Every structure is written in C-alpha cells, then in structure tokens.
Amino acid sequence: MPDVYGFLLDAELSKAFDVWSGYLNSRTGEDPGVRARLRDLLESARTAAAEDELVHARALVAEMYDEAEEAGLPWAPARPTAEKADRQARDYAKDDLRKVCTVQRREALDTIAIILSVTRRRFWALPDLDAATRRDIDYICARAGMALDLAHETAARRELERLESLARRLGVKP
C-alpha cells in the first residue's frame, strides 16, 4: 500500500508554498520589510522540505502565518482551519495518488465515499434521530473518512459496514 499519509503531508506543504508564493508575487502595497521577511521564510521552508526536514518546514510555514498576522497584513493568506487544510491537502494529493493507486482501487474508494455520503444524508433526514445516535454516525463517518484519506479500503469498508448495520437497525435504506 502506498504511503498516502506522506502524500497528504507533502500536499499540505505544497499548497502552503503555492498560496504564499502567489501572495508574495502580487503587488499589495503592504510593508516591504515584512514581505521580505516572509519571502525569506518561504525560501527557508522550501529548502527544509527539499532536504526532507518536513517538521522544520511546517514550523517555518506556521511562523509565516504568525508573522503576517502580527504585522496586520490585510491581504496575507489566512491560516486555514483544520478542516479546510485537510480538504486542500486532499485536493492537492489527488494527482499523486493517481500515480500510485490503481484505477480499481480508486474506484473502490470513491464508491465507498459515495455510499457513505448518501447514507449519512439519509440519516439526517430522519425526524427523531437522538443526539447519541448522531454522535455515533459522526464518529463512524469520521473513521471511514480517515481510512479513505489513507486509501485503506479494508478499514473504510469495515466502517461502512458499521454504518450500514446502524442504518438497518433504524430502518434507513443504505
């Protein structure tokens, strides 16, 4: 199985590098001294990533967000929420995953994701779904989502089976 988690981490850095490069290459009229410092941090982060010092590269990217925030740069990239950062990393990693996952594997993972999404929506359509059951659904869907993110078909299917079992108990069509 490919190191999908590694692809996601690389994609997270690549996205940050692209966002910061776009910002620093634009003319915003903001403090040139701060922008120069941010440019230096970006180059240091790129160098660290190229030398496989990913922890240091991530720390430098975090420092860039902190510095831009402290300087009050209105056009600087905002630090993405955890959910947004994950979504962007998955979007960036798709191309790399296509290179290492077979078409059959990607189709299987996509099928699981679709069934998961449809089943979850059907749960939410139930008028009298209690809070504990909603938490269970969220938990199972989150576990399945993590398995899909890591391209772990077996784990994703196991979580989908748990969700489908809950759906049968509650009379929801999976």
C-alpha positions as CSV (number, residue, x, y, z in Angstrom):
1,M,0.0,0.0,0.0
2,P,1.4,3.4,-0.9
3,D,2.3,5.9,1.8
4,V,-0.8,8.0,1.3
5,Y,-0.3,9.9,4.6
6,G,3.1,11.0,3.3
7,F,1.4,12.3,0.1
8,L,-1.1,14.3,2.2
9,L,1.7,15.8,4.3
10,D,3.6,16.7,1.1
11,A,0.4,18.2,-0.4
12,E,-0.2,20.3,2.7
13,L,3.2,21.9,2.3
14,S,2.9,22.3,-1.5
15,K,-0.4,24.1,-1.0
16,A,1.0,26.4,1.6
17,F,4.0,27.1,-0.7
18,D,1.8,27.9,-3.6
19,V,-0.5,30.2,-1.6
20,W,2.4,32.1,-0.1
21,S,4.2,32.4,-3.4
22,G,1.1,33.8,-5.1
23,Y,0.7,36.3,-2.3
24,L,4.3,37.4,-2.2
25,N,4.4,37.7,-6.0
26,S,1.4,40.1,-6.0
27,R,1.7,43.8,-5.5
28,T,-0.3,44.7,-2.5
29,G,1.4,47.8,-1.3
30,E,2.0,46.3,2.2
31,D,5.1,46.7,4.3
32,P,8.0,45.7,2.1
33,G,10.2,44.8,5.1
34,V,7.6,42.3,6.4
35,R,7.1,40.9,2.9
36,A,10.8,40.4,2.5
37,R,11.0,38.5,5.8
38,L,8.1,36.4,4.7
39,R,9.8,35.7,1.4
40,D,12.9,34.6,3.3
41,L,10.9,32.3,5.5
42,L,9.2,30.8,2.4
43,E,12.5,30.1,0.8
44,S,13.8,28.6,4.0
45,A,10.7,26.4,4.3
46,R,11.1,25.2,0.7
47,T,14.8,24.4,1.3
48,A,13.9,22.5,4.5
49,A,11.2,20.5,2.6
50,A,13.7,19.7,-0.2
51,E,16.2,18.4,2.4
52,D,13.4,16.2,3.9
53,E,13.2,18.3,7.1
54,L,9.4,18.4,7.0
55,V,8.9,19.3,10.6
56,H,11.1,22.3,10.3
57,A,9.4,23.3,7.0
58,R,6.0,23.2,8.7
59,A,7.3,25.2,11.6
60,L,8.5,27.9,9.2
61,V,5.1,28.0,7.4
62,A,3.4,28.4,10.7
63,E,5.8,31.2,11.5
64,M,4.8,32.9,8.3
65,Y,1.2,32.9,9.3
66,D,2.1,34.2,12.7
67,E,4.3,37.0,11.4
68,A,1.7,38.1,8.8
69,E,-1.0,38.1,11.5
70,E,1.2,40.1,13.9
71,A,2.1,42.6,11.2
72,G,-1.6,43.1,10.4
73,L,-1.2,42.4,6.7
74,P,-4.7,42.6,5.3
75,W,-4.1,40.7,2.1
76,A,-1.9,37.9,3.5
77,P,-3.2,34.4,3.4
78,A,-5.3,33.5,6.4
79,R,-4.3,30.4,8.4
80,P,-6.7,27.7,7.1
81,T,-8.9,25.8,9.6
82,A,-8.0,22.2,10.2
83,E,-10.9,21.1,8.0
84,K,-10.0,23.4,5.2
85,A,-6.4,22.5,5.3
86,D,-7.3,18.8,5.1
87,R,-9.6,19.4,2.2
88,Q,-7.0,21.4,0.3
89,A,-4.3,18.8,1.0
90,R,-6.6,16.0,-0.3
91,D,-7.3,18.1,-3.4
92,Y,-3.5,18.6,-4.0
93,A,-2.7,14.9,-3.2
94,K,-5.2,13.6,-5.8
95,D,-2.7,13.8,-8.7
96,D,0.0,11.9,-6.7
97,L,-2.5,9.3,-5.6
98,R,-3.5,8.7,-9.2
99,K,0.2,7.7,-9.9
100,V,0.4,5.1,-7.2
101,C,-3.2,3.7,-6.8
102,T,-4.7,1.5,-9.4
103,V,-7.9,2.6,-11.1
104,Q,-9.7,-0.3,-9.4
105,R,-8.6,0.8,-6.0
106,R,-9.5,4.5,-6.6
107,E,-12.9,3.4,-7.9
108,A,-13.5,1.2,-4.9
109,L,-12.5,4.1,-2.5
110,D,-14.8,6.5,-4.5
111,T,-17.7,4.1,-4.3
112,I,-17.3,3.8,-0.5
113,A,-17.2,7.6,-0.2
114,I,-20.4,8.0,-2.2
115,I,-22.2,5.3,-0.3
116,L,-21.0,6.9,3.0
117,S,-22.2,10.3,1.9
118,V,-25.6,9.1,0.7
119,T,-26.2,7.0,3.8
120,R,-25.2,9.9,6.1
121,R,-27.7,12.2,4.4
122,R,-30.4,9.7,4.8
123,F,-29.8,9.5,8.5
124,W,-30.1,13.3,8.8
125,A,-33.5,13.1,7.0
126,L,-34.8,11.1,10.0
127,P,-37.0,13.4,12.1
128,D,-36.5,11.8,15.5
129,L,-32.8,11.0,15.5
130,D,-31.4,11.4,19.0
131,A,-28.1,13.1,19.9
132,A,-26.3,9.9,20.9
133,T,-27.1,8.3,17.6
134,R,-26.0,11.4,15.7
135,R,-22.7,11.2,17.6
136,D,-22.3,7.6,16.6
137,I,-22.9,8.4,13.0
138,D,-20.5,11.3,13.0
139,Y,-17.8,9.1,14.7
140,I,-18.3,6.2,12.2
141,C,-18.2,8.6,9.3
142,A,-15.1,10.3,10.6
143,R,-13.3,7.0,11.0
144,A,-14.3,6.0,7.5
145,G,-13.2,9.3,6.2
146,M,-9.8,8.9,7.8
147,A,-9.5,5.4,6.2
148,L,-10.4,6.8,2.8
149,D,-7.8,9.6,3.3
150,L,-5.2,7.0,3.8
151,A,-6.5,4.9,0.9
152,H,-7.1,2.0,3.3
153,E,-10.0,0.2,1.6
154,T,-10.4,-2.6,4.2
155,A,-10.8,-0.1,7.1
156,A,-13.1,2.1,5.1
157,R,-15.3,-0.9,4.3
158,R,-15.4,-2.0,7.9
159,E,-16.7,1.4,9.0
160,L,-19.2,1.5,6.1
161,E,-20.5,-1.9,7.3
162,R,-20.9,-0.5,10.8
163,L,-22.8,2.5,9.4
164,E,-25.0,0.2,7.2
165,S,-25.7,-2.0,10.3
166,L,-26.9,1.1,12.2
167,A,-29.0,2.1,9.2
168,R,-30.7,-1.3,9.1
169,R,-31.5,-1.1,12.8
170,L,-33.0,2.3,12.3
171,G,-34.8,1.5,9.1
172,V,-32.7,3.7,6.9
173,K,-32.1,2.5,3.4
174,P,-28.3,2.3,3.0
